[in-house]
Amino acid sequence: MYDDFLVRAEEQSNPSHGWVPRERPIREYLAVGVINLDKPPGPSSHEVVAWVKKLLSLSRAGHGGTLDPKVSGVLPVTLERATRIISFIMRSGKEYVCVMELHEDVERQRLEGIIKEFIGPIYQLPPVRSAVKRALRVRNVYSIDLIEKEGKYVLMRVSCEAGTYIRKLCHDIGEVLGVGAHMRELRRTRAGPFREDEGIHTLHELLDAITIWKDRGEETMLRGVVSPVEEFIGGLPKVFIRDSAVDAICHGANLAAPGLLKISKGVKPGDTLCIMTGKGELVGIAKARLSSEECIRSESGLIADTERIVMEPGTYPKGWASG
């Protein structure tokens, strides 16, 4: 969506500083890494993240969206500094495959008709056992595909806004049908840019990769399981900056016009931006002050306000004056 850019200047990034994301030294690679993890049924999301953190000897790890212990599927796990931006990565919707059990059999045609009523904005009161405050709220259901029906068992795929409770959705469908229903099984197949059919890895694969790395010093398998955070920000607009502007951003400075090389087309004031180096490294996240065209035309002044920093200060040399 944001692959087209308005170019202000061309500048080759100095190979003496920073790294192409896939070529980072392993410890730096892990410090801004993300794992598209296939959570098994049984442990909680918190337990899975704690295991990953311990296995990799990290000081910090996080995840993108809680899954109940019995639920399996896509659980994005962010490592170290990548945890700072998980909320920005996970802004797009989620997808689930669900087995719903009806308490009485109904005709497929009638079921399909009722299911259609739940596509669009719906009201939901989170279940009693949930991680959020119980308050009525609106969530968007983008689509519900009835994959298969066998007697009282219904297999369906649900695409929805983050924060939608599938367990409650099944209950409400049963209520409208007048026969009752409950969620029997659930698997998350997509969470934001993370998908089960694109580079998902099990805990066993992660453990094998870590063991080979620690015992033999072989990094290849671990680098295959852990991905650079840059590979999951494709849905966000980007602004590429000069090497001389990088360290100022790392110290919390806002982005000024002279540091701009190119910016995604279609950016509007208030949009979230990924600040990138010429090597494709993520420096941090900012909020645009101006449109793409205004940024390109500006000779001075601030064009974006820095909100989150991912890159460590000192990765690039200081190119700014104090005071």
C-alpha positions in Angstrom: 0.0 0.0 0.0 2.8 2.4 0.8 5.5 1.1 -1.7 5.4 4.3 -3.7 7.6 7.2 -2.5 8.2 10.9 -3.0 11.9 11.4 -3.3 13.7 14.5 -2.0 17.3 13.4 -2.2 19.4 10.3 -2.9 22.1 9.3 -0.4 24.1 6.1 0.1 24.0 4.9 3.7 27.5 4.4 5.2 28.2 0.6 5.5 30.5 1.3 8.5 27.4 2.0 10.7 24.3 -0.1 11.3 23.4 -3.3 9.5 21.0 -4.5 6.8 18.4 -6.1 9.1 19.0 -9.8 8.2 22.8 -9.2 8.6 22.8 -8.0 12.1 25.1 -9.7 14.6 23.1 -12.4 16.4 22.7 -10.6 19.7 21.5 -7.4 18.0 19.4 -9.5 15.7 17.6 -10.9 18.7 17.3 -7.5 20.3 14.9 -6.3 17.6 13.5 -9.7 16.6 10.0 -11.1 16.3 8.8 -14.7 16.3 5.6 -15.8 14.5 4.9 -18.5 17.1 2.3 -21.3 16.8 1.0 -21.4 20.3 -0.1 -24.9 21.4 -3.3 -25.5 23.5 -2.5 -25.7 27.2 -0.2 -22.9 28.3 -1.3 -19.3 28.6 0.2 -16.7 26.4 2.1 -15.3 29.3 3.6 -18.6 30.1 4.7 -19.1 26.4 6.4 -15.6 26.4 8.1 -16.4 29.7 9.6 -19.6 28.2 10.8 -17.8 25.1 12.4 -15.1 27.3 14.1 -17.6 29.5 15.3 -19.8 26.6 16.9 -16.8 24.8 18.2 -15.2 28.0 16.4 -11.9 27.3 15.5 -9.1 29.7 12.2 -8.4 27.9 9.7 -10.1 25.6 6.0 -9.5 24.8 3.2 -10.7 22.7 0.6 -9.3 20.3 -2.8 -10.3 21.6 -3.7 -12.8 24.4 -4.9 -16.3 23.5 -6.7 -18.3 26.1 -4.9 -21.4 27.3 -7.1 -23.8 25.3 -6.7 -21.8 22.1 -4.0 -22.5 19.6 -2.5 -20.5 16.7 -0.7 -17.4 15.8 0.9 -15.6 18.8 3.4 -12.9 17.7 6.2 -12.7 20.2 8.4 -9.6 20.3 11.9 -9.6 21.7 13.7 -6.9 23.7 13.4 -3.5 21.9 10.8 -4.8 19.4 8.3 -4.9 22.3 8.2 -1.1 22.2 6.2 -1.0 19.0 4.0 -4.1 19.1 0.9 -1.9 19.5 1.6 -0.2 16.2 2.3 -3.5 14.3 -1.0 -5.1 15.6 -3.4 -2.4 14.4 -5.0 -4.5 11.6 -7.6 -7.2 12.3 -7.4 -10.9 13.3 -8.8 -14.1 11.8 -9.9 -17.3 13.6 -11.1 -20.8 12.6 -13.8 -21.9 15.1 -15.9 -25.0 15.8 -19.2 -23.9 17.2 -21.5 -26.4 18.7 -25.3 -25.8 18.4 -27.4 -27.1 21.3 -29.9 -28.2 18.7 -29.6 -28.9 15.0 -30.8 -26.2 12.6 -31.1 -26.0 8.8 -27.9 -24.7 7.1 -29.9 -22.1 5.1 -31.4 -20.6 8.3 -27.9 -20.7 10.0 -26.3 -18.9 7.1 -29.0 -16.2 7.3 -28.5 -15.6 11.0 -24.7 -15.6 10.7 -25.0 -12.8 8.1 -26.7 -10.6 10.7 -23.4 -10.7 12.7 -21.3 -9.2 9.9 -20.5 -5.5 10.5 -20.4 -3.6 13.8 -21.8 -5.6 16.7 -22.2 -5.0 20.4 -20.3 -7.3 22.8 -20.0 -7.6 26.5 -16.7 -9.4 27.3 -17.1 -12.8 29.1 -16.8 -12.9 32.9 -13.4 -14.6 32.5 -11.6 -12.1 30.3 -8.5 -9.9 30.5 -10.5 -6.6 30.1 -13.1 -4.6 32.0 -16.6 -5.9 31.4 -18.2 -3.0 29.6 -20.5 -3.0 26.5 -18.5 -2.1 23.4 -18.7 -2.2 19.6 -16.5 -4.5 17.5 -16.4 -5.0 13.8 -16.8 -8.4 12.2 -15.5 -8.2 8.7 -16.6 -11.6 7.5 -17.9 -15.0 8.6 -17.4 -18.0 6.3 -19.3 -21.1 7.0 -16.8 -23.7 5.9 -18.6 -26.9 7.0 -21.6 -28.1 9.0 -22.1 -31.6 10.3 -25.2 -31.9 12.5 -24.8 -29.6 15.5 -21.1 -28.8 14.7 -20.3 -25.8 12.6 -16.8 -25.0 11.3 -16.4 -21.3 10.4 -13.8 -18.7 9.6 -14.2 -15.3 11.3 -12.3 -12.2 10.3 -12.7 -9.4 12.8 -11.4 -6.4 14.7 -8.9 -6.9 17.5 -10.7 -7.4 20.8 -13.6 -9.4 19.4 -14.6 -12.4 21.5 -15.3 -15.4 19.4 -16.7 -17.3 22.4 -19.3 -14.5 22.9 -20.0 -14.4 19.2 -20.9 -18.1 19.2 -23.1 -17.7 22.3 -24.9 -14.7 20.7 -25.5 -16.6 17.4 -27.1 -19.4 19.4 -29.3 -17.0 21.2 -30.6 -15.4 18.0 -31.2 -18.9 16.6 -33.2 -19.8 19.7 -31.3 -23.1 20.3 -28.2 -21.9 22.1 -24.6 -22.5 21.1 -21.1 -22.4 22.5 -17.5 -22.3 21.1 -16.0 -25.8 21.2 -12.6 -25.2 19.6 -10.7 -22.1 18.4 -7.5 -21.4 16.5 -6.2 -18.0 15.5 -4.9 -18.0 11.9 -3.9 -14.4 11.6 -3.0 -11.5 13.9 -2.2 -8.3 12.1 0.6 -9.1 9.6 1.3 -12.5 11.2 -0.3 -15.5 9.4 -0.3 -19.3 10.1 0.6 -20.0 6.4 3.6 -17.6 6.3 6.6 -18.5 8.4 5.0 -19.7 11.6 7.1 -21.8 14.0 6.4 -24.1 16.9 8.0 -24.0 20.4 9.8 -27.2 19.4 11.4 -25.6 16.4 12.4 -22.6 18.5 14.0 -24.9 21.2 15.9 -26.9 18.5 17.2 -23.6 17.0 18.3 -22.3 20.3 20.0 -25.6 21.3 22.0 -25.7 18.0 23.0 -22.1 18.4 24.1 -22.5 22.0 25.8 -25.9 21.6 27.4 -25.5 18.2 27.4 -21.7 17.6 25.3 -22.3 14.5 22.9 -19.3 13.9 21.2 -20.3 10.7 18.2 -22.1 12.2 17.7 -19.4 14.8 17.7 -16.7 12.2 15.1 -18.7 10.3 12.8 -18.8 13.4 13.3 -15.2 14.5 12.7 -12.5 12.0 13.7 -8.8 12.0 10.9 -6.5 13.1 11.3 -4.6 9.8 9.6 -7.6 8.0 6.3 -6.9 9.8 5.8 -3.2 9.2 4.9 -3.4 5.5 1.4 -2.0 6.2 2.7 1.3 7.7 4.0 4.3 5.7 7.7 5.0 5.9 10.1 7.9 5.9 13.7 7.3 5.0 16.3 9.6 6.6 20.0 10.6 6.2 22.6 8.8 8.3 23.4 12.2 9.9 19.9 12.4 11.4 19.7 8.9 12.8 21.4 9.4 16.2 19.4 12.5 17.0 16.2 10.5 16.5 17.7 7.7 18.8 18.1 10.4 21.5 14.4 11.3 21.2 14.6 14.3 18.8 11.7 14.9 16.4 12.4 14.6 12.7 13.3 17.8 10.9 13.0 18.5 7.2 16.7 18.5 6.4 17.0 14.9 7.5 14.4 13.6 5.0 15.4 11.5 1.9 12.0 10.1 0.8 8.6 9.4 2.2 5.6 7.2 1.3 3.0 8.8 -0.8 -0.4 9.5 0.7 0.7 10.4 4.2 -1.6 12.8 6.0 -0.9 14.9 9.2 -1.4 12.6 12.2 -0.5 9.4 10.4 1.8 6.9 12.0 5.2 6.7 10.3 8.1 4.2 10.4 11.4 6.1 10.5 13.9 4.1 8.4 17.6 4.3 7.6 19.0 3.9 4.1 19.8 0.2 4.9 16.1 -0.5 5.8 16.6 -0.5 9.5 13.7 0.7 11.7 14.9 3.6 13.9 11.5 4.3 15.5 7.9 5.3 15.1 6.7 8.9 14.6 3.5 10.8 14.0 3.5 13.0 10.8 3.0 16.7 11.2 2.6 17.3 7.5 1.4 15.5 4.4 3.9 13.7 2.1 3.9 16.6 -0.4 4.4 19.2 2.4 7.3 17.2 3.9 9.1 17.1 0.5 8.6 20.8 0.0 9.8 21.9 3.5 13.3 23.2 3.7 13.3 23.6 7.5 11.1 22.9 10.6 9.8 19.7 12.1 7.9 17.2 9.9 7.2 14.4 12.4 7.1 13.8 16.1 9.0 10.8 17.5 6.8 8.5 19.6 8.8 5.2 20.0 12.5 4.5 19.6 13.8 1.0 18.5 17.4 1.6 17.6 20.0 2.1 20.3 21.7 5.5 20.5 25.3 5.3 19.2 24.5 2.9 16.4 25.2 5.8 14.0 27.6 8.6 14.7 26.4 11.9 16.0 25.5 14.2 13.2 23.8 17.0 15.1 24.9 19.9 17.2 24.1 20.2 20.9 22.2 23.2 22.2 
